Amino acid sequence: MSYQRNMDPKKCPMPVQDPAVRKHNFEEVALGYSYEMAVQEARRCLSCKNKPCVGACPVSIDIPAFIERVANEDMEGAYQIISRSSSLPAVCGRVCPQEHQCEGSCTRGIKGESVGIGRLERFVADYHRQNCTEQPVLHASNGHQVAVIGAGPSGLTAAGDLAKLGYRVTVYEALHLAGGVLVYGIPEFRLPKIIVQKEIDNLKAIGVTIETNMVIGKILTIDELFEMGNEAIYIGSGAGLPKFMNIPGESLKGVYSANEYLTRINLMKAYQKDSKTPIRQSHRVAVVGGGNVAMDAARSALRMGAEEVYIVYRRGLEELPARKEEVAHAMEEGVIFKTLTNPVEVLGDEKGEVSGLKCIEMELGEPDTSGRRRPIAKENSEFILSVDTAIMALGTSPNPLIRSTTPGLTADKRGCIVTDGESGLTSRKGVYAGGDAVTGAATVILAMGAGKAAAKAIHEYLTSGARP
């Protein structure tokens, strides 16, 4: 170590756009560390021998090692360490829930704030993109062919890891752009699409083929993919089927799933003046839910011109599952939080359009099976929230198309594909699955971890000489 450790108990603040400005544009909110900020933040790391942060990372990045390189101002060396474990470092640095994973396990967090691991990962990935001119290495073929279904974070991770091992990998994506939730779900102000495209271009450069507009289960079946010479298949098709509350009025004009609302904005660019994608011009919006998707929908509604936007959540502020940073940004931008509130009916006018949301007040009782206190309705607490748009951000489940067209593929009662839980092996020989298609809606990094584990299992399966 050729530097003095930075023992500041607080992490270097992230520069951000002013809330009054950013709520009117879709440009990235967090502006990123400067070179000097990154070096000083890296020097807060204690280089723990037991590396608790690594154990908490779903893709097992050697975090102390890459941070040590940043502290010594070897940014390219830091990138090479990260890229050994992660195919999407610029994405993870922006959208991973670090507070619950690597940073949540950081030793510095015991007596102060954790090291800004996510911010440093973002800096390193951005620095590499802006300064490195070397082209990625195209790996020699090992003679094996694998198909990946879904070009989201799980599928792209599996494809990248397999390509590095010499496999000929083709990714089949149902939409017209690769990226999955990274392009249709997460808004531009949190994850610029140019960043996603660059990560995808890097995968193509190492030999991954991506075919878009390919709906597996309609255009091709899994059996037909095997007939085309694929020796193994990875299903990383995500969870794109939205959930609703099944309350009266959900079929009124002006009720969206968050999935549809964000797809129209993010993938179809409804926020651009020349966009051909229709979207409601809302004045007062209620977003039902409390996760990251709800925050994305609420903050997008503000940027689309809504005068008032509410988060309607049946538990309290402390129970919100969204990242603290996203909640704080939403509050700064003026989103109104109606917690301990549950909708019971969407109200409509004579035109069949949303005119309000009938809600009841809630209180928290004993913990339920999830460990969170159960919300209980208060008697005689109904009230009307005057809104013209309701966005349901209640989670998603896997689309049934693949499992319904694949004989012998087992799914559970939620519609999630059943695997062995470790390698991702399904009930079909040579077919693996992971990410949201298996777990239901979860995080980007967990999906990536599943893709990484499956790639390793597929490699062992195809090279062991004793295929199960």
C-alpha positions in Angstrom: 0.0 0.0 0.0 1.5 3.3 -1.1 -1.1 5.7 0.3 -2.5 6.8 3.6 -6.0 5.4 4.4 -8.9 7.8 4.5 -10.5 7.3 7.9 -13.4 9.7 7.3 -16.5 7.9 8.8 -18.7 9.1 6.0 -18.6 8.2 2.3 -17.9 10.8 -0.3 -21.3 12.2 -1.3 -22.5 11.5 -4.8 -23.0 14.6 -7.0 -26.5 14.8 -8.3 -28.7 17.1 -10.4 -30.7 19.6 -8.5 -34.2 18.2 -7.7 -36.0 21.2 -9.0 -34.2 20.7 -12.4 -34.1 17.0 -12.7 -37.8 16.3 -12.1 -38.4 18.0 -15.5 -35.9 15.9 -17.5 -34.9 12.3 -18.1 -31.1 12.8 -17.8 -29.2 10.8 -15.2 -29.8 12.0 -11.7 -26.5 10.8 -10.1 -23.6 12.5 -11.9 -20.8 10.1 -10.8 -17.6 10.5 -8.8 -14.7 12.6 -10.2 -11.3 10.9 -10.4 -10.2 12.5 -7.1 -13.5 11.5 -5.3 -13.1 7.9 -6.4 -9.5 7.7 -5.2 -10.3 9.2 -1.8 -13.4 6.9 -1.4 -11.4 3.9 -2.3 -8.8 4.8 0.4 -11.6 4.3 3.0 -11.5 0.6 2.4 -9.7 -1.4 5.1 -8.9 -4.4 2.8 -10.4 -6.8 5.3 -8.8 -10.3 5.2 -12.1 -12.1 5.6 -13.8 -9.9 2.8 -17.4 -9.9 4.1 -18.4 -7.7 1.1 -17.4 -10.5 -1.4 -19.5 -13.0 0.4 -22.5 -10.7 0.1 -22.0 -10.1 -3.6 -24.2 -12.5 -5.8 -21.5 -12.6 -8.5 -18.6 -12.7 -6.1 -16.6 -9.7 -7.3 -13.2 -9.4 -5.5 -14.3 -6.1 -4.1 -11.2 -5.3 -1.9 -8.9 -6.1 -4.8 -10.6 -3.8 -7.3 -10.9 -1.0 -4.7 -7.2 -1.4 -3.9 -6.4 -0.8 -7.6 -8.6 2.4 -7.5 -6.8 3.6 -4.4 -3.5 3.1 -6.2 -4.9 4.9 -9.3 -4.8 1.8 -11.5 -8.3 2.2 -13.0 -7.9 -0.3 -15.8 -6.5 -2.9 -13.4 -9.6 -2.4 -11.3 -11.9 -2.9 -14.3 -10.2 -6.1 -15.3 -10.8 -7.5 -11.7 -14.5 -6.5 -11.8 -15.0 -7.9 -15.4 -13.7 -11.3 -14.3 -16.9 -11.7 -12.3 -19.4 -9.3 -13.9 -20.5 -8.9 -17.5 -22.4 -5.7 -16.7 -20.3 -3.5 -14.3 -21.6 -0.1 -15.4 -25.2 -1.4 -14.9 -24.5 -3.0 -11.5 -22.8 0.1 -10.2 -26.0 2.1 -10.9 -28.9 -0.2 -10.0 -27.7 -2.9 -7.5 -29.2 -2.7 -4.0 -25.7 -2.4 -2.4 -27.1 -1.4 0.9 -28.5 -4.9 1.4 -25.5 -6.7 -0.1 -21.9 -5.7 -0.4 -22.2 -2.4 1.4 -24.5 -3.9 4.0 -21.7 -6.2 5.0 -18.9 -3.6 4.9 -16.8 -3.4 8.0 -16.6 0.4 7.8 -20.4 0.4 8.2 -20.1 -0.8 11.8 -19.0 2.5 13.2 -19.8 4.8 10.3 -20.9 4.6 6.7 -19.9 1.8 4.5 -17.4 2.2 1.6 -19.3 3.4 -1.6 -18.7 0.2 -3.4 -21.4 0.7 -6.0 -20.3 4.2 -6.7 -16.7 3.0 -7.2 -17.8 0.1 -9.5 -19.8 2.7 -11.6 -16.7 5.0 -11.7 -14.4 2.2 -12.8 -16.8 1.0 -15.5 -17.4 4.5 -16.8 -13.7 5.3 -16.8 -12.9 2.2 -18.8 -15.6 3.0 -21.4 -14.4 6.6 -21.8 -10.6 5.8 -21.9 -10.0 2.3 -23.1 -9.4 1.8 -26.8 -8.6 -1.9 -26.8 -11.1 -4.2 -28.3 -12.6 -7.2 -26.3 -11.0 -10.5 -27.1 -12.9 -13.0 -29.3 -12.4 -16.4 -27.7 -11.7 -19.5 -29.8 -14.6 -21.8 -30.3 -14.7 -25.0 -28.2 -17.1 -26.6 -30.7 -20.2 -26.5 -28.5 -23.4 -24.5 -29.1 -25.8 -23.1 -26.5 -29.0 -21.1 -26.8 -30.1 -18.5 -24.3 -33.7 -17.3 -24.0 -34.0 -13.7 -22.9 -31.5 -10.8 -23.3 -32.0 -9.4 -19.8 -29.4 -9.3 -17.1 -29.6 -13.1 -16.4 -29.4 -14.2 -20.0 -26.7 -11.7 -20.9 -24.6 -12.8 -18.0 -24.9 -16.5 -18.9 -24.1 -15.7 -22.5 -21.1 -13.7 -21.6 -19.6 -16.3 -19.3 -20.2 -19.1 -21.8 -18.7 -17.0 -24.7 -15.5 -16.5 -22.6 -15.3 -20.3 -22.3 -15.5 -20.7 -26.1 -19.1 -21.6 -26.6 -21.0 -20.4 -29.6 -23.9 -18.6 -27.9 -27.1 -17.3 -29.5 -29.4 -15.2 -27.4 -33.1 -15.0 -28.4 -34.9 -11.9 -27.3 -38.7 -11.3 -27.7 -38.5 -7.5 -27.9 -36.9 -5.4 -30.6 -34.0 -4.4 -28.4 -31.7 -6.4 -26.1 -31.4 -5.6 -22.4 -34.7 -6.9 -20.9 -35.7 -4.9 -17.8 -32.6 -2.7 -18.2 -34.2 -1.1 -21.3 -37.9 -1.4 -20.7 -38.1 -1.1 -16.9 -35.4 1.1 -15.5 -35.8 4.7 -16.5 -33.2 6.7 -18.4 -32.6 9.0 -15.3 -31.4 6.0 -13.3 -29.7 3.9 -16.1 -28.9 5.7 -19.4 -29.6 3.3 -22.3 -26.3 4.2 -24.0 -24.6 2.5 -21.0 -26.7 -0.7 -21.5 -26.0 -0.7 -25.2 -22.3 -0.4 -24.6 -22.3 -3.4 -22.3 -24.3 -5.4 -24.9 -21.8 -4.3 -27.6 -19.0 -5.7 -25.5 -20.8 -9.1 -25.3 -21.2 -9.1 -29.1 -17.5 -8.3 -29.5 -16.6 -11.5 -27.6 -18.8 -13.6 -29.9 -22.3 -13.5 -28.5 -25.0 -13.5 -31.2 -28.3 -11.7 -30.3 -31.5 -12.2 -32.3 -34.3 -9.9 -31.5 -38.1 -10.2 -32.2 -37.8 -13.9 -31.4 -40.6 -15.0 -29.2 -39.6 -18.5 -28.0 -42.8 -20.6 -27.6 -44.3 -19.0 -30.7 -41.6 -18.6 -33.4 -39.4 -21.5 -32.1 -39.9 -24.0 -29.3 -37.3 -25.3 -26.9 -37.4 -28.6 -28.7 -36.8 -26.9 -32.0 -33.8 -25.1 -30.5 -32.3 -28.5 -29.6 -33.0 -29.7 -33.2 -30.9 -26.7 -34.4 -27.8 -28.1 -32.8 -27.9 -26.5 -29.4 -26.6 -28.8 -26.7 -28.0 -26.9 -23.8 -30.5 -24.1 -23.3 -30.7 -21.4 -20.6 -34.0 -19.8 -19.9 -33.6 -16.3 -18.6 -36.9 -14.9 -19.9 -37.7 -12.8 -16.8 -41.0 -12.0 -15.2 -43.0 -9.7 -17.5 -46.6 -10.6 -16.6 -47.9 -7.8 -14.3 -50.0 -8.3 -11.2 -53.1 -6.4 -10.3 -55.2 -6.0 -7.1 -58.4 -7.4 -8.6 -60.4 -4.6 -7.1 -63.4 -2.9 -8.9 -62.4 -0.3 -11.6 -59.1 -1.7 -12.7 -60.3 -1.9 -16.3 -61.0 1.8 -16.5 -59.1 4.0 -18.9 -56.1 5.5 -17.1 -55.2 2.3 -15.1 -51.8 1.0 -16.1 -49.5 -1.7 -14.8 -46.1 -0.2 -14.0 -44.7 -2.6 -16.5 -46.7 -1.1 -19.4 -46.3 2.5 -18.2 -42.5 2.2 -17.9 -42.2 0.2 -21.2 -44.0 3.0 -23.1 -41.7 5.6 -21.6 -38.3 3.7 -21.5 -38.4 1.4 -24.5 -40.8 3.3 -26.8 -39.5 6.8 -25.7 -43.0 8.2 -25.0 -41.2 11.1 -23.2 -39.8 12.4 -26.5 -41.9 15.0 -28.4 -41.8 13.1 -31.6 -42.7 9.8 -30.1 -45.4 7.8 -31.8 -46.2 5.9 -28.6 -49.4 7.1 -26.9 -49.4 7.7 -23.2 -51.9 9.4 -20.9 -51.2 13.1 -20.1 -51.8 12.9 -16.4 -52.4 15.6 -13.8 -52.7 13.6 -10.6 -51.2 10.1 -10.4 -51.4 7.4 -7.8 -48.7 4.7 -7.9 -49.7 1.6 -5.8 -46.7 -0.2 -4.4 -43.5 0.5 -2.5 -40.7 -1.1 -4.4 -38.1 0.2 -6.8 -40.5 -0.1 -9.7 -43.0 2.0 -7.9 -40.4 4.7 -7.4 -39.4 4.5 -11.0 -43.1 4.9 -12.1 -43.7 7.8 -9.8 -40.6 9.7 -10.7 -41.3 9.1 -14.4 -44.9 10.4 -14.0 -43.5 13.6 -12.6 -41.2 14.0 -15.6 -44.1 13.3 -17.9 -45.8 16.5 -16.5 -48.0 15.3 -13.7 -48.7 18.0 -11.1 -49.1 15.6 -8.2 -47.8 12.1 -7.8 -48.6 9.8 -4.8 -47.0 6.6 -3.7 -49.8 4.6 -2.1 -48.4 1.8 0.1 -50.2 -0.3 2.7 -47.3 -0.5 5.2 -45.3 2.3 6.8 -42.3 4.3 5.5 -39.8 2.1 7.3 -41.2 -1.0 5.6 -40.8 0.4 2.0 -38.8 -2.3 0.1 -37.3 0.2 -2.4 -33.7 1.3 -2.1 -33.3 4.2 0.4 -31.5 6.3 -2.2 -34.5 6.0 -4.6 -37.0 6.9 -1.9 -34.9 9.9 -0.9 -34.7 11.0 -4.5 -38.4 10.6 -5.0 -39.1 12.7 -1.9 -36.7 15.4 -3.0 -38.5 15.6 -6.3 -41.9 16.1 -4.6 -43.5 12.6 -4.7 -46.1 12.4 -1.9 -46.0 9.3 0.2 -49.4 8.0 1.3 -48.2 5.1 3.6 -50.5 2.9 5.7 -53.0 3.3 2.9 -54.6 0.6 0.7 -56.8 1.0 -2.4 -60.1 -0.8 -2.4 -61.6 0.6 -5.6 -60.7 2.6 -8.7 -63.4 5.2 -9.3 -64.5 6.3 -12.8 -66.4 9.1 -14.5 -69.1 9.0 -17.2 -66.4 8.6 -19.9 -65.1 5.4 -18.2 -61.9 7.2 -17.2 -60.2 7.2 -13.8 -61.5 9.9 -11.5 -60.3 8.8 -8.1 -59.0 6.0 -5.9 -61.0 4.9 -2.9 -58.7 3.9 -0.1 -58.7 2.8 3.5 -56.2 3.6 6.2 -54.2 0.7 7.6 -52.3 0.0 10.8 -49.6 -2.6 11.4 -50.2 -5.7 13.4 -48.1 -8.8 14.1 -45.4 -9.9 11.6 -46.5 -12.2 8.8 -44.5 -15.0 7.1 -42.2 -12.5 5.4 -41.2 -11.1 8.8 -42.9 -7.7 8.1 -45.7 -6.5 10.3 -49.1 -7.4 8.7 -51.2 -4.4 7.6 -54.7 -4.4 9.1 -57.6 -2.1 7.8 -58.9 0.5 10.2 -62.7 0.6 10.6 -64.6 3.5 9.1 -61.4 5.0 7.5 -62.3 5.2 3.8 -61.4 8.3 1.9 -61.1 9.3 -1.8 -57.8 10.2 -3.4 -58.5 12.5 -6.4 -56.4 11.2 -9.3 -56.8 10.7 -13.0 -54.3 7.9 -13.4 -53.6 4.8 -11.4 -50.4 2.8 -11.9 -50.2 -0.7 -10.3 -46.6 -1.5 -9.2 -47.4 -4.7 -7.4 -44.8 -7.0 -8.9 -44.7 -9.4 -11.9 -44.7 -13.1 -12.6 -43.2 -15.2 -15.4 -45.1 -15.3 -18.7 -46.6 -18.7 -19.2 -45.7 -19.1 -22.9 -42.4 -21.0 -22.5 -43.6 -23.4 -19.9 -46.9 -24.1 -21.7 -45.0 -25.0 -24.9 -42.3 -27.1 -23.4 -43.4 -30.7 -22.4 -41.9 -31.9 -19.2 -40.9 -28.5 -17.9 -42.1 -28.2 -14.3 -43.4 -25.0 -12.8 -44.7 -24.1 -9.3 -48.1 -22.7 -8.4 -46.8 -19.1 -9.0 -45.8 -20.0 -12.6 -42.1 -20.0 -11.8 -39.9 -22.6 -13.4 -38.7 -25.2 -10.9 -34.9 -25.9 -10.8 -32.5 -27.7 -8.5 -31.8 -24.4 -6.8 -28.0 -24.5 -7.4 -27.1 -25.0 -11.0 -30.4 -23.9 -12.4 -31.1 -27.4 -13.9 -34.8 -27.8 -14.7 -36.8 -31.0 -15.0 -35.8 -31.2 -18.7 -32.4 -32.6 -19.6 -30.0 -29.9 -20.8 -32.4 -27.1 -20.0 -31.4 -24.6 -17.3 -33.2 -21.6 -16.0 -32.6 -18.7 -13.6 -33.4 -15.1 -12.7 -37.0 -13.8 -12.4 -38.3 -16.8 -14.5 -37.4 -18.9 -11.5 -37.7 -16.6 -8.5 -40.4 -14.2 -9.6 -39.6 -10.5 -9.7 -36.3 -9.8 -7.9 -33.1 -7.7 -8.5 -30.8 -7.4 -11.4 -27.8 -8.7 -9.5 -29.6 -11.8 -8.3 -30.6 -12.5 -11.8 -27.0 -12.1 -12.9 -25.8 -14.4 -10.1 -28.2 -17.1 -11.4 -27.0 -16.7 -15.0 -23.4 -17.0 -13.8 -24.2 -20.2 -11.8 -26.0 -21.7 -14.7 -23.2 -20.9 -17.2 -20.8 -22.8 -14.9 -23.2 -25.8 -14.6 -23.7 -25.9 -18.4 -20.0 -25.9 -18.9 -19.6 -28.8 -16.5 -22.5 -30.6 -18.1 -21.2 -30.3 -21.7 -17.5 -31.2 -20.8 -17.9 -33.8 -18.1 -18.5 -36.7 -20.4 -21.3 -38.0 -18.2 -24.3 -35.8 -18.9 -27.2 -36.1 -16.4 
